[in-house]
Amino acid sequence: MEIHDDVPASFPRDTMPSVVSGDQPNLCAVLLDGIYVTGQTDTARFERWLICGDLANELVPIVRKEGAAYPQHSNDRTLDRICSFVARKAGISLDELT
């Protein structure tokens, strides 16, 4: 079993290749086992999954505090507010946060 096998199938995969601007647009690619690969590699996806897991653990007390401060809000509303804020500040996509 490889490390990236631990990533749940529901965790999003970034399928959009990166593009570098300039006079001639260039695609970003990674040389992997002698083949150029565009888009997200399994290793990069695993790293994103770890980052999101760490972030989720850090957010638990914040979400609990937010929920206690606004008991009139539903859990979904509280999570949506936190997710929107984090997505703007942390460079994490809403799909990853979900």
C-alpha positions in Angstrom: 0.0 0.0 0.0 1.3 3.4 -1.0 0.8 6.5 1.2 -1.7 8.1 -1.2 -3.9 5.0 -1.0 -5.1 6.5 2.4 -6.8 9.4 0.7 -10.6 8.9 0.7 -12.1 8.7 -2.8 -14.4 11.6 -1.8 -11.5 14.0 -1.4 -11.3 16.2 -4.5 -8.6 16.0 -7.1 -7.4 19.1 -8.8 -7.6 18.2 -12.5 -6.8 21.7 -13.8 -3.1 21.9 -15.0 -1.2 25.0 -13.9 -0.4 27.6 -16.5 2.5 30.1 -16.3 1.8 33.4 -17.9 4.2 35.2 -20.3 4.6 35.8 -24.0 4.0 32.1 -24.6 1.8 30.3 -22.0 3.4 27.3 -20.5 1.9 24.3 -18.8 3.4 23.2 -15.5 4.3 19.6 -15.6 6.2 17.2 -13.3 8.6 14.6 -14.6 7.4 11.4 -12.9 9.1 8.0 -13.8 10.2 9.4 -17.1 6.8 10.8 -18.1 5.7 14.5 -17.9 2.5 14.7 -15.9 0.1 17.7 -15.8 -2.4 18.2 -13.1 -2.3 16.9 -9.5 -0.1 13.9 -8.8 -1.2 11.3 -6.2 1.6 12.5 -3.9 0.4 16.2 -4.2 -3.2 15.1 -3.5 -2.0 13.2 -0.4 -0.1 16.2 0.8 -3.3 18.4 0.3 -5.3 15.8 2.3 -2.8 16.0 5.2 -2.9 19.8 5.2 -6.7 19.8 5.2 -6.7 17.2 8.1 -4.4 19.3 10.2 -6.5 22.4 9.4 -9.7 20.6 10.4 -8.2 19.6 13.8 -7.1 23.2 14.4 -10.6 24.5 13.5 -12.6 22.2 15.9 -12.3 24.5 18.9 -12.9 27.6 16.8 -16.1 26.1 15.4 -17.3 25.0 18.8 -16.6 28.5 20.2 -18.5 30.1 17.2 -21.4 27.7 17.8 -21.6 28.6 21.5 -21.4 32.3 20.7 -24.3 32.0 18.2 -26.6 29.3 19.5 -29.4 30.5 17.2 -27.4 29.5 14.1 -27.7 25.9 12.8 -24.5 23.8 12.7 -24.6 24.0 8.9 -24.7 27.8 9.0 -21.8 27.9 11.5 -19.7 25.5 9.3 -20.6 27.5 6.2 -19.4 30.8 7.9 -16.1 29.2 9.0 -15.5 27.5 5.6 -16.1 30.7 3.7 -13.6 32.6 6.0 -11.0 29.9 5.8 -11.3 29.5 2.0 -10.6 33.2 1.6 -7.6 33.2 3.9 -5.9 29.8 3.8 -5.7 28.9 0.2 -7.9 25.9 0.7 -10.7 25.3 -1.8 -14.3 25.0 -0.7 -14.3 21.4 -2.2 -11.3 20.6 0.0 -13.0 22.1 3.1 -16.1 20.1 2.5 
